[in-house]
Amino acid sequence: MGKGDRKTRKGKIAIRSYGNVRPHKVKAKTAAPAAKKPAAPKPAVKKAAPAARKAAPKKTG
């Protein structure tokens, strides 16, 4: 169990390979968005516009 063993970490380093014992560092998930299914677009919900305010009656007096 040493440099010649392909199943150990030391062996993976010696033969310069990667695997379950010595996984590669994975970059951020933004690297592969194409593999993911596109999300269904959410229906646009419009907020009701505020009611138009009437001008306050002018005070006379």
Number of C-alpha atoms within 10 A of each C-alpha: 10 12 14 13 13 18 15 17 19 17 19 21 14 14 12 8 13 14 12 10 13 15 11 10 6 7 8 7 7 7 9 9 9 8 7 7 7 8 6 6 6 6 6 6 6 6 6 6 6 6 6 6 6 6 6 6 6 6 5 4 3
